[in-house]
Amino acid sequence: MSVAVAKKIPMGPCQIYWNNVRLGSPKSQASFRYTKETVQAGLEDHGLNIISRKTKEVMEVDVVIGDFDLSNLKYVYDAATGFDAVGTISTNAYSATASVIQRYKEELTLIGTTAGTLARAGFISGTVTVWNSEFTTSYTRGTDWTGTAAVGTVGRESSGDITDGDTVYVEYNLTSTVSILRGGGQLADFEAVLLITHEMDGGKLLQFRGHRAKHIGASDAAISMAAEFSGVPMTFHLLGDLSKNPGIQLFEWTEET
């Protein structure tokens, strides 16, 4: 492909903005799917089609969000008040800070009978399980190990089945301060302006604008190794903006000159 053509066609990353919020890190591509439906009419006595007119235009945009974080996922899961107050996030669905009981797992190397301290320095009593390194043996509290919930310590019993110097896995519950996102059961459907930008060679900006974009369909979020994370896909369906003149009500492309 020539340099001249490459300047016109997006070859590098695109950045997604929905409701003027940056979604994820720049990704390498976005797909734009435009279709239209037409109706035809013919002469009954000739059997010829003599009229064809457009009855529906559909624009859908497929993107991939590069980062897995709650500030982006609250848009992925429509955790927003759409009908009630367009452009705002529902405080019932999303909270920047909250307290939640979470399940943790970490390694401890137990030397002698000296207790090791868990990273979070505490656990909820009665929720701890201690395993060998292969997760094939669950050790018994009071027989193989002992622990103190208030300070988060776990130590081996000299007469138990944990060998001196063994590394064990400790699983436990603890109340933590978190950012929290909830989903489900809200009838509001979020819509906002969709902007997809691409910086061309020479620093000029190519931009796609959908006037009223709604998220539709599935968004599959796969938790995997960082190097394998392929992003969270989203599909947007554009609605017509009837405040604009006919012919320019769905979307626009702009190229900086």
C-alpha positions in Angstrom: 0.0 0.0 0.0 1.4 3.4 -0.9 2.1 6.1 1.7 -0.5 8.3 0.0 -3.2 5.7 0.5 -2.1 4.9 4.0 -2.6 8.5 5.0 -6.2 8.2 4.0 -7.1 4.8 5.4 -6.8 4.1 9.1 -3.7 2.0 9.5 -2.9 2.6 13.2 -4.8 2.7 16.5 -8.2 4.2 17.0 -9.5 5.8 20.2 -13.1 5.4 21.3 -15.0 8.1 23.2 -18.6 7.6 24.3 -20.4 10.4 26.1 -16.9 12.2 25.8 -15.5 9.5 28.1 -12.3 7.7 26.9 -13.0 4.0 26.7 -9.9 1.9 27.1 -6.5 2.4 25.5 -6.1 2.9 21.7 -6.9 -0.2 19.7 -5.8 -1.1 16.1 -9.2 -1.1 14.4 -12.9 -0.4 14.5 -15.4 -1.8 12.0 -18.3 0.3 10.5 -21.3 -1.5 9.1 -23.7 0.5 7.1 -26.8 -1.1 5.5 -30.0 0.2 3.9 -33.3 -1.3 3.0 -35.3 -0.3 -0.1 -38.8 -0.9 -1.4 -39.5 -1.3 -5.0 -42.7 -0.7 -7.0 -43.6 -1.9 -10.5 -46.3 -1.5 -13.1 -48.9 -4.1 -12.9 -49.5 -4.4 -16.6 -45.8 -4.5 -17.5 -44.2 -6.2 -14.6 -41.3 -3.7 -14.5 -39.9 -2.1 -11.4 -40.0 1.6 -12.0 -39.5 3.0 -8.4 -37.0 2.2 -5.7 -36.7 4.2 -2.6 -34.9 3.8 0.7 -37.0 2.8 3.8 -34.4 2.2 6.4 -30.7 3.0 7.1 -28.7 1.1 9.7 -25.3 1.9 11.0 -23.5 -0.4 13.5 -20.0 0.1 14.8 -17.9 -2.7 16.2 -15.0 -1.7 18.6 -12.7 -3.4 21.1 -12.0 -1.8 24.5 -8.4 -2.4 25.5 -8.6 -2.0 29.3 -10.5 -4.1 31.8 -11.4 -1.6 34.5 -14.7 -0.6 36.1 -14.6 3.0 34.8 -15.0 1.4 31.3 -17.2 -1.5 32.3 -19.9 0.7 33.7 -20.5 1.8 30.1 -20.1 -1.8 28.7 -22.9 -3.0 31.0 -25.1 0.1 30.6 -24.8 1.0 34.2 -26.2 4.4 33.5 -29.4 6.3 33.6 -30.4 6.7 30.0 -34.1 7.7 29.9 -34.0 9.6 33.2 -30.9 11.7 32.8 -28.9 11.1 29.6 -25.1 11.1 30.2 -25.0 10.3 33.9 -24.0 7.1 35.7 -26.5 5.4 38.0 -25.3 5.5 41.6 -27.3 2.4 42.3 -25.3 0.5 39.8 -21.8 2.0 40.3 -19.9 3.2 43.3 -16.4 4.5 43.4 -15.9 3.1 46.9 -17.7 0.4 48.9 -17.0 -2.4 51.4 -17.3 -5.9 50.2 -16.3 -9.4 51.5 -13.8 -10.8 49.0 -12.1 -14.2 48.7 -8.3 -14.1 48.7 -5.6 -16.6 48.0 -1.9 -16.3 48.7 1.3 -18.3 49.4 3.0 -18.7 52.7 6.2 -20.5 53.5 6.0 -21.9 57.0 9.3 -22.3 58.8 9.4 -23.9 62.2 6.3 -23.0 64.2 6.8 -19.2 63.6 3.5 -17.8 62.2 3.6 -16.0 58.9 1.5 -12.9 58.3 -0.9 -12.7 55.3 -0.5 -9.7 53.0 -3.7 -8.1 54.2 -3.0 -8.6 57.9 -6.3 -10.1 58.8 -9.1 -12.6 57.8 -12.6 -13.4 58.8 -12.5 -16.2 61.4 -13.8 -19.5 60.1 -13.2 -18.8 56.4 -9.6 -20.0 56.1 -8.5 -23.1 54.2 -4.9 -24.1 53.9 -3.7 -26.3 51.0 -0.5 -27.9 50.0 1.2 -26.5 46.9 -0.6 -28.9 44.5 -4.1 -28.3 46.0 -4.4 -32.0 46.7 -4.4 -31.8 50.5 -6.5 -29.6 52.7 -4.9 -29.1 56.1 -6.9 -29.1 59.4 -6.9 -26.1 61.8 -5.7 -27.0 65.2 -4.0 -30.2 64.0 -1.8 -29.0 61.1 -1.9 -25.2 61.5 -3.1 -22.4 63.8 -4.1 -18.9 63.0 -5.2 -15.5 64.5 -7.9 -13.7 62.5 -7.3 -10.2 64.0 -3.7 -9.9 62.7 -3.9 -12.4 59.8 -1.3 -14.9 60.9 -1.0 -18.6 60.0 1.6 -21.0 61.5 2.3 -24.7 61.4 1.8 -27.2 64.2 4.9 -29.2 64.8 3.0 -32.4 65.2 0.9 -31.8 62.0 1.2 -32.9 58.4 2.8 -29.6 57.2 6.5 -30.2 56.7 8.9 -27.5 58.1 9.7 -25.2 55.2 6.7 -26.1 53.1 5.0 -23.5 51.0 1.2 -23.6 51.4 -1.7 -21.8 49.8 -4.0 -19.9 52.2 -7.5 -19.0 51.1 -9.6 -16.6 53.2 -12.4 -14.0 53.3 -11.8 -10.4 54.3 -13.8 -7.2 54.0 -12.0 -4.8 51.6 -12.6 -1.3 50.3 -13.3 -1.6 46.5 -14.7 0.1 43.5 -17.9 -1.8 42.7 -20.0 -2.2 39.6 -23.4 -3.9 39.7 -25.6 -4.8 36.8 -29.1 -6.0 35.9 -32.7 -5.0 36.2 -32.6 -1.4 35.1 -34.9 -0.5 32.2 -33.0 2.6 31.2 -31.0 2.3 28.0 -27.9 4.5 27.8 -27.2 6.5 24.7 -24.6 9.2 23.9 -22.5 10.6 21.1 -19.9 8.1 19.8 -16.5 9.5 18.6 -13.8 7.3 17.1 -10.6 9.1 16.3 -7.5 8.1 14.4 -4.3 10.1 14.1 -3.0 9.9 10.5 0.5 10.3 9.3 1.5 13.9 9.8 -0.6 14.2 13.0 -3.9 15.1 11.2 -7.1 13.7 12.8 -9.7 11.4 11.1 -12.9 11.2 13.2 -16.1 9.3 13.0 -19.1 10.7 14.9 -22.4 8.9 15.6 -24.9 11.3 16.9 -26.9 8.9 19.1 -25.2 5.6 19.8 -26.6 2.8 21.9 -24.7 -0.3 23.0 -26.3 -3.5 21.7 -25.5 -7.2 21.7 -23.0 -9.2 23.8 -19.8 -8.0 25.2 -17.6 -11.0 26.1 -15.0 -10.2 28.8 -12.4 -12.9 29.1 -10.1 -12.8 32.1 -6.7 -14.2 31.2 -3.0 -13.5 31.3 -2.2 -9.9 30.6 -0.4 -10.7 27.3 -3.4 -12.8 26.1 -6.1 -10.2 26.9 -7.8 -9.4 23.7 -10.1 -6.6 25.0 -13.8 -6.3 25.5 -15.8 -6.1 22.3 -18.7 -3.7 21.9 -21.2 -3.1 19.2 -23.0 0.3 18.9 -26.2 0.9 17.0 -26.8 4.4 15.8 -30.2 6.2 16.0 -31.2 9.1 13.8 -30.9 12.6 15.2 -34.1 14.2 13.8 -33.0 17.7 15.0 -30.7 17.7 11.9 -31.6 18.1 8.3 -32.5 14.9 6.3 -29.4 13.3 4.8 -27.1 14.1 7.8 -29.1 12.6 10.7 -27.1 9.4 11.3 -23.3 9.9 11.3 -20.5 11.9 9.9 -16.8 11.5 8.9 -14.4 14.4 9.3 -10.8 14.7 8.1 -8.6 17.5 9.4 -7.1 19.5 6.5 
